[in-house]
Amino acid sequence: MDEPRTQPINIYIHEQKKENLARVLLFLTLFCETGISVRERMEMFLDLYGNSLVRDRTSQYLDEIVPELI
């Protein structure tokens, strides 16, 4: 497993629409997720970015992370 990040990262996002901001936050959260392998994160990203036929694993991840993002 990867080591947890010890230094903060500052990321600035300028979006007018809340939906676009939520999507960017979801992707950033997925990219920084160290408990999931790089390959699994890549596959989830492709599922979510393509918005088509989301796998069960991606759906479970969304169910877990959406309340945190809200």
N, C-alpha and C positions, 0 to 999 in steps of 0.2 A: 504494500500500500504506500501511497504517497504521504509525505510528511505534511502535517497541517501548516498552513501559512501563518507566519508570526508577524508579518508586517502588513498593515492595511494597504489596500489599493484604492485610489480615488478615481472614480469614473464619472464623467459628466455626460448626461444624456439630455438632449433638448428635443422633446416631442410635443406636439400640440394635442394629438389625440391620445386618450387614455388607453385605447386598445393597443396602439403601437408601443407605448411605454411598457405596458404589461408584457407584451411579447418580448421586448428587449430584456426586461428584468428576468423573465423566465429563461431565456437563453444564457444570460450571464450567470444565473444561479446554476444552471446545468453545467456550464463550462467550469465553474469553480467547485463542483461536487467531487470531493476526493474519495468518497466511499464507493464510487462506481468506476469500473475500469474505463480506460480511454476508448476502447472499441465500443463498449456499451453506450457511453456518452455520445460518441459519433453517430451510432445508429439511432439513438433517441433524437438527436438534433435533426437528422435527416427525416425521421418520422414527423416531427413537429414542424419543420420548415416546409415540408411538402404538403402538410395538411391532408394526407390521404392514407387510409388504411393503417391507423395507428395500432401498433402491436400491444399486446396485453401488458407487457412490462412497462412500456411508455405510458399507458393509461394508468397503471398503478402509481407510477412516479408522479404524474400530474395530480392524481387524487391526494397524494401526500404533500406536495409542495404548494398547491394553490391556496390552501388556508393560510400558510405562512406568508405568501406573497400578498394576500388580501390584507 
